[in-house]
């Protein structure tokens, strides 16, 4: 299957590496030092399963050099969505699909401003991974799965799920109810991202302390209330299941937003806790915990503060 990764960072690099290692034709749209390392030394993936090194990868900053793909996996950070979506045309044929693996609940609508809506599919990915150094992706473990919009039996999405089945370290399934899947991830991710970033700690110590554990549960409960008010009620027992899921993660798990905060990079804050804060105001739902996350991190949303 011809697959192009748009945004070859933590998530995109992880999925691309797994698929390429299993024999799929994978190309990477990247930039800067990361692109230079990919072109010079290939792609390295480090995880509890060991190190995977792909010495030769097809990577470029110019979509025109990569040609059309059957499937574009769209994994850029949320603040890059508009610019990256506007540059997708050279990658797409009439039967191509764009599967967004971005966080939040707004990605499909944003991409569809630049790509025919019929070619855009929503997706929720559960992978913890980040760029440790140019050309090097690190995943601390945990879940490695994707839920993709397979409404109507989309053959491209079906082929992608089959490709993931053949690969090691990633699984994918199609769903007829992608909005539900996106909201389920949105609420859980906003909560653990907000907690690990604001508290500057991994999930293990956060869940081990009764006060910070209660904070995570409050974040989840607020998200559940907002989802219900937005007409996207989550399944019964969702909050308890989310807490169990977070507890099952490696104790050293930190969200990509926490990693970005430490490295002085831009944050996806406004699309996560910031979005829940805004939705709460719009829908009349109190969100004091998410509001605290948003206000506590908002000075850093564009990267490290300038000295002085």
C-alpha positions in Angstrom: 0.0 0.0 0.0 1.3 3.5 -0.9 1.2 5.5 2.3 2.5 9.0 2.9 3.0 10.3 6.4 2.4 14.1 6.7 4.0 15.1 9.9 6.7 12.5 10.7 7.0 13.4 14.3 6.3 11.1 17.2 3.0 9.6 16.2 3.6 9.8 12.4 7.1 8.5 12.7 6.0 5.6 14.9 3.2 4.4 12.6 5.3 5.0 9.5 8.2 3.0 10.9 6.0 0.0 11.8 4.3 0.0 8.4 7.5 0.4 6.4 9.2 -2.4 8.4 6.4 -4.7 7.4 6.8 -4.0 3.7 4.4 -1.2 3.0 5.6 1.6 0.6 5.9 4.5 3.0 7.0 8.1 2.3 7.5 10.9 4.8 6.8 14.6 4.4 9.0 16.3 7.0 11.2 19.4 7.4 14.2 20.8 9.2 16.8 18.9 11.1 14.4 15.9 11.4 14.2 15.7 7.6 17.9 16.0 7.2 18.5 13.1 9.6 15.9 11.0 7.9 17.6 11.5 4.5 21.1 11.0 5.9 20.7 8.2 8.4 17.2 6.8 8.1 14.6 6.5 10.8 15.2 4.9 14.3 12.4 3.8 16.6 13.2 3.0 20.2 10.6 1.2 22.4 10.4 -1.5 25.1 10.3 -4.0 22.2 13.8 -2.9 21.1 15.3 -0.6 18.5 14.1 -0.6 14.9 16.4 1.1 12.4 15.2 1.8 8.8 18.5 2.9 7.1 16.8 4.1 4.0 13.5 6.1 4.0 11.9 8.2 1.3 11.5 11.7 2.8 11.1 15.2 1.5 9.9 18.6 2.4 8.2 18.9 -1.0 5.0 16.9 -1.5 5.5 17.1 -5.3 8.6 14.9 -5.0 6.7 12.1 -3.2 3.8 11.7 -5.7 0.3 10.5 -5.1 -0.6 8.0 -2.3 -3.5 5.7 -1.7 -3.6 6.9 1.9 -2.2 10.1 3.6 -1.8 9.8 7.3 -2.1 13.3 8.6 -0.2 13.7 11.9 1.0 17.3 12.1 0.6 19.3 15.3 -2.7 21.1 15.4 -1.4 24.6 14.9 0.1 23.4 11.6 -3.2 22.0 10.3 -4.2 24.8 7.9 -0.8 25.1 6.2 -0.3 21.4 5.9 -3.8 20.7 4.6 -3.4 23.4 2.0 -0.3 21.6 0.6 -1.9 18.2 0.3 -3.0 18.4 -3.4 0.2 16.8 -5.0 -0.3 13.7 -2.7 -3.9 13.0 -3.7 -5.5 11.2 -6.6 -9.3 10.9 -7.1 -9.5 7.8 -4.9 -7.0 8.8 -2.2 -8.0 9.2 1.4 -6.6 11.5 4.1 -6.8 9.8 7.5 -6.2 12.4 10.3 -4.5 11.1 13.4 -4.5 14.5 15.1 -5.7 15.2 18.6 -9.0 17.0 19.4 -12.3 17.0 17.7 -11.8 19.7 15.0 -9.3 18.1 12.6 -11.7 16.7 9.9 -13.5 20.0 9.5 -10.2 21.9 9.2 -8.7 19.6 6.6 -12.0 19.6 4.6 -11.5 23.3 4.0 -8.7 22.3 1.6 -9.5 18.7 0.5 -12.9 17.4 -0.7 -14.8 16.2 2.4 -15.5 12.8 0.8 -11.7 12.1 0.9 -11.2 12.9 4.5 -11.6 10.4 7.3 -11.4 10.9 11.0 -9.1 8.8 13.2 -8.2 8.4 16.8 -4.7 7.1 17.6 -3.6 5.7 21.0 0.2 5.9 20.8 2.7 7.6 23.1 5.7 8.6 21.0 8.0 11.7 20.6 11.0 12.9 18.7 14.0 12.3 21.0 16.5 13.6 18.5 16.4 14.3 14.8 15.6 11.0 13.1 14.9 9.2 16.4 11.4 8.4 17.7 10.9 7.1 21.2 7.8 5.3 22.5 7.7 4.3 26.2 5.2 1.6 25.6 1.5 1.3 26.3 -1.3 1.1 23.7 -0.5 1.2 20.0 -3.8 1.3 18.2 -5.9 3.3 15.8 -9.6 3.7 15.3 -10.5 4.9 11.8 -13.6 6.0 10.1 -14.7 3.1 8.0 -18.2 4.2 7.3 -19.7 2.6 4.3 -17.0 -0.1 4.1 -14.4 2.3 2.7 -11.9 0.1 0.8 -8.9 2.3 1.5 -9.5 2.3 5.2 -10.0 -1.5 5.1 -6.7 -1.9 3.3 -5.0 0.2 5.9 -6.4 -1.8 8.8 -5.2 -5.0 7.0 -1.7 -3.4 6.6 -1.6 -2.7 10.4 -2.6 -6.3 11.1 0.4 -7.4 9.1 2.7 -5.0 10.9 4.1 -5.5 14.4 3.5 -3.0 17.2 0.4 -1.3 15.7 -3.2 -2.3 15.3 -6.1 -0.6 13.6 -9.8 -1.1 13.3 -12.6 0.6 11.4 -15.7 2.0 13.0 -19.0 3.3 11.8 -19.2 5.7 14.7 -16.1 7.8 14.5 -17.5 10.8 16.3 -18.0 8.8 19.4 -14.4 7.5 19.1 -13.1 11.0 18.6 -14.9 12.3 21.7 -13.8 9.4 23.8 -10.2 10.1 23.0 -10.6 13.9 23.3 -11.9 13.7 26.8 -9.3 11.2 28.0 -6.4 12.8 26.2 -7.3 16.4 27.3 -7.3 15.1 30.9 -4.0 13.2 31.0 -2.3 15.8 28.8 -3.5 18.6 31.1 -2.5 16.7 34.2 1.0 15.6 33.1 1.8 19.1 31.7 0.5 21.2 34.5 1.8 19.0 37.3 5.2 18.4 35.5 5.0 14.7 36.4 4.4 11.4 34.7 1.2 9.4 35.2 2.5 7.0 37.9 3.3 9.6 40.6 0.1 11.6 39.7 -2.1 8.6 40.2 -0.2 7.5 43.3 -1.1 10.7 45.2 -4.8 11.0 46.3 -5.0 14.8 45.5 -3.5 14.6 42.0 -5.4 11.4 41.3 -8.6 13.3 42.2 -7.6 16.1 39.9 -7.3 13.6 37.0 -10.7 12.2 37.8 -12.2 15.8 38.0 -10.7 16.5 34.5 -12.4 13.4 33.1 -15.7 14.1 34.8 -15.8 17.6 33.4 -15.1 16.3 29.9 -17.9 13.8 30.2 -20.3 16.6 31.2 -19.2 18.8 28.3 -19.6 15.8 25.9 -23.2 15.2 27.1 -24.1 18.9 26.8 -22.6 18.9 23.2 -24.9 16.0 22.2 -22.1 13.4 22.3 -22.9 11.4 25.5 -20.2 8.9 26.4 -20.9 5.4 27.3 -21.8 4.5 30.9 -18.8 3.8 33.0 -16.5 5.8 30.7 -14.8 7.8 33.5 -14.0 4.6 35.5 -12.7 2.9 32.4 -10.5 5.9 31.5 -9.0 6.0 35.0 -8.2 2.3 34.6 -6.7 2.9 31.2 -4.5 5.6 32.5 -3.4 3.4 35.4 -2.5 0.6 33.0 0.0 2.9 31.2 3.7 2.8 32.0 4.4 4.7 35.2 6.7 7.0 33.3 4.1 8.0 30.7 4.0 11.7 29.9 1.8 13.3 27.2 3.3 14.8 24.1 2.1 18.2 25.5 4.2 17.6 28.6 7.2 16.7 26.4 6.6 19.8 24.3 6.4 22.0 27.4 9.8 20.7 28.7 11.4 21.3 25.3 10.0 24.9 25.0 7.9 24.0 22.0 4.4 25.1 21.1 1.5 23.4 22.9 -1.8 21.9 21.6 -3.4 23.5 24.6 -6.2 25.5 22.9 -7.4 22.3 21.2 -7.4 20.2 24.4 -8.1 21.7 27.8 -8.5 25.1 26.2 -11.2 23.7 23.9 -13.1 22.1 26.9 -12.8 25.4 28.7 -14.3 27.2 25.7 -17.0 24.6 25.2 -17.9 24.8 28.9 -18.4 28.5 28.7 -20.5 28.1 25.5 -22.7 25.3 26.8 -23.0 26.4 30.4 -21.0 23.6 31.9 -18.6 24.4 34.7 -15.0 23.2 33.9 -12.8 24.5 36.8 -10.1 21.9 36.4 -9.7 22.3 32.6 -9.9 26.1 33.1 -7.0 25.8 35.6 -5.0 23.8 33.1 -5.7 26.3 30.3 -4.9 29.3 32.4 -1.9 27.7 34.1 -0.2 26.9 30.7 -1.5 29.6 28.4 1.6 31.7 28.7 3.6 28.8 27.2 1.3 27.8 24.4 3.5 29.4 21.8 6.7 28.0 23.2 9.2 29.0 25.8 8.8 32.5 27.2 11.6 34.9 26.1 14.0 35.8 28.9 13.3 39.1 30.5 
